Amino acid sequence: MSLTSRYRALIDQANQAKDRQTCFYYLKQAEKLLQTQSPDQYGIQPVASMVSRSRIQQAA
């Protein structure tokens, strides 16, 4: 399975998640996948860096 297909599968699972916790779990897994496979090529930023810490706590 290629990097792209593994990434897309994780994003699809995040989109199908019934709750935020599950969604964020799959997003973090996708982020980790890209960071470990080719961080320089993708210039990945953590998902949580796009959202303020207080917003994440409010969502929970």
Backbone as XML, in Angstrom:
<?xml version="1.0"?>
<chain id="A" units="angstrom">
  <residue number="1" name="MET">
    <atom name="N" x="0.861" y="-1.176" z="0.000"/>
    <atom name="CA" x="0.000" y="0.000" z="0.000"/>
    <atom name="C" x="0.906" y="1.238" z="0.000"/>
  </residue>
  <residue number="2" name="SER">
    <atom name="N" x="0.641" y="2.147" z="-0.890"/>
    <atom name="CA" x="1.471" y="3.347" z="-1.002"/>
    <atom name="C" x="1.171" y="4.337" z="0.119"/>
  </residue>
  <residue number="3" name="LEU">
    <atom name="N" x="2.073" y="5.278" z="0.288"/>
    <atom name="CA" x="1.893" y="6.320" z="1.299"/>
    <atom name="C" x="0.595" y="7.077" z="1.055"/>
  </residue>
  <residue number="4" name="THR">
    <atom name="N" x="0.332" y="7.419" z="-0.188"/>
    <atom name="CA" x="-0.878" y="8.167" z="-0.523"/>
    <atom name="C" x="-2.134" y="7.386" z="-0.162"/>
  </residue>
  <residue number="5" name="SER">
    <atom name="N" x="-2.167" y="6.113" z="-0.486"/>
    <atom name="CA" x="-3.369" y="5.325" z="-0.195"/>
    <atom name="C" x="-3.547" y="5.110" z="1.306"/>
  </residue>
  <residue number="6" name="ARG">
    <atom name="N" x="-2.450" y="4.926" z="2.046"/>
    <atom name="CA" x="-2.567" y="4.798" z="3.506"/>
    <atom name="C" x="-3.067" y="6.099" z="4.114"/>
  </residue>
  <residue number="7" name="TYR">
    <atom name="N" x="-2.531" y="7.232" z="3.623"/>
    <atom name="CA" x="-2.946" y="8.544" z="4.123"/>
    <atom name="C" x="-4.432" y="8.775" z="3.829"/>
  </residue>
  <residue number="8" name="ARG">
    <atom name="N" x="-4.837" y="8.510" z="2.605"/>
    <atom name="CA" x="-6.245" y="8.707" z="2.225"/>
    <atom name="C" x="-7.177" y="7.821" z="3.035"/>
  </residue>
  <residue number="9" name="ALA">
    <atom name="N" x="-6.756" y="6.594" z="3.316"/>
    <atom name="CA" x="-7.579" y="5.687" z="4.121"/>
    <atom name="C" x="-7.782" y="6.254" z="5.526"/>
  </residue>
  <residue number="10" name="LEU">
    <atom name="N" x="-6.724" y="6.808" z="6.112"/>
    <atom name="CA" x="-6.845" y="7.402" z="7.446"/>
    <atom name="C" x="-7.743" y="8.633" z="7.424"/>
  </residue>
  <residue number="11" name="ILE">
    <atom name="N" x="-7.610" y="9.464" z="6.394"/>
    <atom name="CA" x="-8.448" y="10.658" z="6.280"/>
    <atom name="C" x="-9.908" y="10.257" z="6.063"/>
  </residue>
  <residue number="12" name="ASP">
    <atom name="N" x="-10.138" y="9.222" z="5.272"/>
    <atom name="CA" x="-11.509" y="8.727" z="5.076"/>
    <atom name="C" x="-12.109" y="8.244" z="6.394"/>
  </residue>
  <residue number="13" name="GLN">
    <atom name="N" x="-11.300" y="7.543" z="7.186"/>
    <atom name="CA" x="-11.789" y="7.082" z="8.483"/>
    <atom name="C" x="-12.101" y="8.267" z="9.393"/>
  </residue>
  <residue number="14" name="ALA">
    <atom name="N" x="-11.281" y="9.304" z="9.338"/>
    <atom name="CA" x="-11.544" y="10.508" z="10.137"/>
    <atom name="C" x="-12.857" y="11.148" z="9.702"/>
  </residue>
  <residue number="15" name="ASN">
    <atom name="N" x="-13.090" y="11.211" z="8.399"/>
    <atom name="CA" x="-14.327" y="11.807" z="7.887"/>
    <atom name="C" x="-15.565" y="11.008" z="8.276"/>
  </residue>
  <residue number="16" name="GLN">
    <atom name="N" x="-15.412" y="9.713" z="8.442"/>
    <atom name="CA" x="-16.545" y="8.858" z="8.781"/>
    <atom name="C" x="-16.750" y="8.702" z="10.287"/>
  </residue>
  <residue number="17" name="ALA">
    <atom name="N" x="-15.854" y="9.276" z="11.071"/>
    <atom name="CA" x="-15.936" y="9.134" z="12.531"/>
    <atom name="C" x="-17.233" y="9.730" z="13.062"/>
  </residue>
  <residue number="18" name="LYS">
    <atom name="N" x="-17.767" y="9.089" z="14.059"/>
    <atom name="CA" x="-19.027" y="9.527" z="14.656"/>
    <atom name="C" x="-18.827" y="10.571" z="15.753"/>
  </residue>
  <residue number="19" name="ASP">
    <atom name="N" x="-17.592" y="10.688" z="16.249"/>
    <atom name="CA" x="-17.327" y="11.662" z="17.306"/>
    <atom name="C" x="-15.971" y="12.338" z="17.069"/>
  </residue>
  <residue number="20" name="ARG">
    <atom name="N" x="-15.763" y="13.435" z="17.751"/>
    <atom name="CA" x="-14.546" y="14.232" z="17.555"/>
    <atom name="C" x="-13.293" y="13.504" z="18.000"/>
  </residue>
  <residue number="21" name="GLN">
    <atom name="N" x="-13.406" y="12.764" z="19.073"/>
    <atom name="CA" x="-12.237" y="12.066" z="19.595"/>
    <atom name="C" x="-11.712" y="11.063" z="18.565"/>
  </residue>
  <residue number="22" name="THR">
    <atom name="N" x="-12.601" y="10.320" z="17.959"/>
    <atom name="CA" x="-12.214" y="9.353" z="16.940"/>
    <atom name="C" x="-11.668" y="10.065" z="15.711"/>
  </residue>
  <residue number="23" name="CYS">
    <atom name="N" x="-12.305" y="11.151" z="15.330"/>
    <atom name="CA" x="-11.850" y="11.935" z="14.186"/>
    <atom name="C" x="-10.419" y="12.424" z="14.406"/>
  </residue>
  <residue number="24" name="PHE">
    <atom name="N" x="-10.163" y="13.032" z="15.565"/>
    <atom name="CA" x="-8.822" y="13.529" z="15.856"/>
    <atom name="C" x="-7.807" y="12.395" z="15.941"/>
  </residue>
  <residue number="25" name="TYR">
    <atom name="N" x="-8.231" y="11.229" z="16.408"/>
    <atom name="CA" x="-7.332" y="10.077" z="16.461"/>
    <atom name="C" x="-6.817" y="9.749" z="15.053"/>
  </residue>
  <residue number="26" name="TYR">
    <atom name="N" x="-7.730" y="9.645" z="14.098"/>
    <atom name="CA" x="-7.323" y="9.309" z="12.735"/>
    <atom name="C" x="-6.528" y="10.435" z="12.079"/>
  </residue>
  <residue number="27" name="LEU">
    <atom name="N" x="-6.865" y="11.677" z="12.386"/>
    <atom name="CA" x="-6.084" y="12.797" z="11.857"/>
    <atom name="C" x="-4.656" y="12.763" z="12.394"/>
  </residue>
  <residue number="28" name="LYS">
    <atom name="N" x="-4.505" y="12.462" z="13.672"/>
    <atom name="CA" x="-3.168" y="12.367" z="14.269"/>
    <atom name="C" x="-2.390" y="11.202" z="13.664"/>
  </residue>
  <residue number="29" name="GLN">
    <atom name="N" x="-3.074" y="10.089" z="13.392"/>
    <atom name="CA" x="-2.407" y="8.950" z="12.768"/>
    <atom name="C" x="-1.923" y="9.313" z="11.361"/>
  </residue>
  <residue number="30" name="ALA">
    <atom name="N" x="-2.747" y="10.040" z="10.619"/>
    <atom name="CA" x="-2.365" y="10.479" z="9.275"/>
    <atom name="C" x="-1.182" y="11.440" z="9.345"/>
  </residue>
  <residue number="31" name="GLU">
    <atom name="N" x="-1.223" y="12.347" z="10.307"/>
    <atom name="CA" x="-0.127" y="13.296" z="10.500"/>
    <atom name="C" x="1.170" y="12.555" z="10.820"/>
  </residue>
  <residue number="32" name="LYS">
    <atom name="N" x="1.086" y="11.584" z="11.735"/>
    <atom name="CA" x="2.262" y="10.798" z="12.117"/>
    <atom name="C" x="2.828" y="10.043" z="10.921"/>
  </residue>
  <residue number="33" name="LEU">
    <atom name="N" x="1.937" y="9.491" z="10.117"/>
    <atom name="CA" x="2.356" y="8.753" z="8.934"/>
    <atom name="C" x="3.187" y="9.637" z="8.012"/>
  </residue>
  <residue number="34" name="LEU">
    <atom name="N" x="2.702" y="10.829" z="7.730"/>
    <atom name="CA" x="3.439" y="11.733" z="6.853"/>
    <atom name="C" x="4.748" y="12.190" z="7.481"/>
  </residue>
  <residue number="35" name="GLN">
    <atom name="N" x="4.734" y="12.470" z="8.768"/>
    <atom name="CA" x="5.953" y="12.927" z="9.436"/>
    <atom name="C" x="7.028" y="11.852" z="9.444"/>
  </residue>
  <residue number="36" name="THR">
    <atom name="N" x="6.644" y="10.615" z="9.647"/>
    <atom name="CA" x="7.643" y="9.552" z="9.710"/>
    <atom name="C" x="8.120" y="9.123" z="8.330"/>
  </residue>
  <residue number="37" name="GLN">
    <atom name="N" x="7.266" y="9.211" z="7.336"/>
    <atom name="CA" x="7.630" y="8.752" z="5.999"/>
    <atom name="C" x="8.441" y="9.774" z="5.210"/>
  </residue>
  <residue number="38" name="SER">
    <atom name="N" x="8.051" y="11.036" z="5.288"/>
    <atom name="CA" x="8.756" y="12.058" z="4.504"/>
    <atom name="C" x="8.440" y="13.460" z="5.017"/>
  </residue>
  <residue number="39" name="PRO">
    <atom name="N" x="8.907" y="13.797" z="6.209"/>
    <atom name="CA" x="8.565" y="15.097" z="6.797"/>
    <atom name="C" x="9.081" y="16.288" z="5.993"/>
  </residue>
  <residue number="40" name="ASP">
    <atom name="N" x="10.264" y="16.169" z="5.410"/>
    <atom name="CA" x="10.828" y="17.291" z="4.653"/>
    <atom name="C" x="10.062" y="17.546" z="3.363"/>
  </residue>
  <residue number="41" name="GLN">
    <atom name="N" x="9.639" y="16.483" z="2.734"/>
    <atom name="CA" x="8.935" y="16.609" z="1.460"/>
    <atom name="C" x="7.575" y="17.277" z="1.627"/>
  </residue>
  <residue number="42" name="TYR">
    <atom name="N" x="6.884" y="16.979" z="2.708"/>
    <atom name="CA" x="5.527" y="17.474" z="2.874"/>
    <atom name="C" x="5.420" y="18.730" z="3.708"/>
  </residue>
  <residue number="43" name="GLY">
    <atom name="N" x="6.454" y="19.065" z="4.480"/>
    <atom name="CA" x="6.395" y="20.258" z="5.321"/>
    <atom name="C" x="5.211" y="20.210" z="6.266"/>
  </residue>
  <residue number="44" name="ILE">
    <atom name="N" x="5.069" y="19.104" z="6.953"/>
    <atom name="CA" x="3.891" y="18.855" z="7.778"/>
    <atom name="C" x="3.924" y="19.656" z="9.068"/>
  </residue>
  <residue number="45" name="GLN">
    <atom name="N" x="2.781" y="20.217" z="9.412"/>
    <atom name="CA" x="2.576" y="20.846" z="10.710"/>
    <atom name="C" x="1.576" y="19.986" z="11.463"/>
  </residue>
  <residue number="46" name="PRO">
    <atom name="N" x="1.733" y="19.885" z="12.767"/>
    <atom name="CA" x="0.763" y="19.102" z="13.529"/>
    <atom name="C" x="-0.653" y="19.642" z="13.355"/>
  </residue>
  <residue number="47" name="VAL">
    <atom name="N" x="-1.616" y="18.752" z="13.345"/>
    <atom name="CA" x="-3.019" y="19.136" z="13.210"/>
    <atom name="C" x="-3.395" y="20.120" z="14.309"/>
  </residue>
  <residue number="48" name="ALA">
    <atom name="N" x="-2.966" y="19.833" z="15.519"/>
    <atom name="CA" x="-3.323" y="20.676" z="16.658"/>
    <atom name="C" x="-2.739" y="22.079" z="16.546"/>
  </residue>
  <residue number="49" name="SER">
    <atom name="N" x="-1.695" y="22.271" z="15.748"/>
    <atom name="CA" x="-1.107" y="23.608" z="15.627"/>
    <atom name="C" x="-2.014" y="24.550" z="14.839"/>
  </residue>
  <residue number="50" name="MET">
    <atom name="N" x="-2.953" y="23.988" z="14.092"/>
    <atom name="CA" x="-3.873" y="24.812" z="13.317"/>
    <atom name="C" x="-5.033" y="25.320" z="14.171"/>
  </residue>
  <residue number="51" name="VAL">
    <atom name="N" x="-5.209" y="24.694" z="15.319"/>
    <atom name="CA" x="-6.307" y="25.042" z="16.213"/>
    <atom name="C" x="-5.706" y="25.403" z="17.566"/>
  </residue>
  <residue number="52" name="SER">
    <atom name="N" x="-6.188" y="26.473" z="18.147"/>
    <atom name="CA" x="-5.650" y="26.876" z="19.445"/>
    <atom name="C" x="-5.983" y="25.836" z="20.512"/>
  </residue>
  <residue number="53" name="ARG">
    <atom name="N" x="-5.156" y="25.770" z="21.524"/>
    <atom name="CA" x="-5.339" y="24.806" z="22.606"/>
    <atom name="C" x="-6.694" y="24.994" z="23.294"/>
  </residue>
  <residue number="54" name="SER">
    <atom name="N" x="-7.107" y="26.247" z="23.468"/>
    <atom name="CA" x="-8.387" y="26.507" z="24.127"/>
    <atom name="C" x="-9.559" y="26.000" z="23.289"/>
  </residue>
  <residue number="55" name="ARG">
    <atom name="N" x="-9.433" y="26.075" z="21.962"/>
    <atom name="CA" x="-10.497" y="25.574" z="21.079"/>
    <atom name="C" x="-10.644" y="24.066" z="21.214"/>
  </residue>
  <residue number="56" name="ILE">
    <atom name="N" x="-9.513" y="23.368" z="21.319"/>
    <atom name="CA" x="-9.556" y="21.913" z="21.461"/>
    <atom name="C" x="-10.225" y="21.554" z="22.778"/>
  </residue>
  <residue number="57" name="GLN">
    <atom name="N" x="-9.880" y="22.274" z="23.840"/>
    <atom name="CA" x="-10.480" y="22.000" z="25.140"/>
    <atom name="C" x="-11.971" y="22.318" z="25.133"/>
  </residue>
  <residue number="58" name="GLN">
    <atom name="N" x="-12.377" y="23.378" z="24.434"/>
    <atom name="CA" x="-13.795" y="23.722" z="24.341"/>
    <atom name="C" x="-14.563" y="22.633" z="23.599"/>
  </residue>
  <residue number="59" name="ALA">
    <atom name="N" x="-13.937" y="22.060" z="22.568"/>
    <atom name="CA" x="-14.595" y="21.032" z="21.766"/>
    <atom name="C" x="-14.817" y="19.756" z="22.575"/>
  </residue>
  <residue number="60" name="ALA">
    <atom name="N" x="-13.914" y="19.504" z="23.493"/>
    <atom name="CA" x="-14.029" y="18.286" z="24.316"/>
    <atom name="C" x="-15.103" y="18.493" z="25.333"/>
  </residue>
</chain>
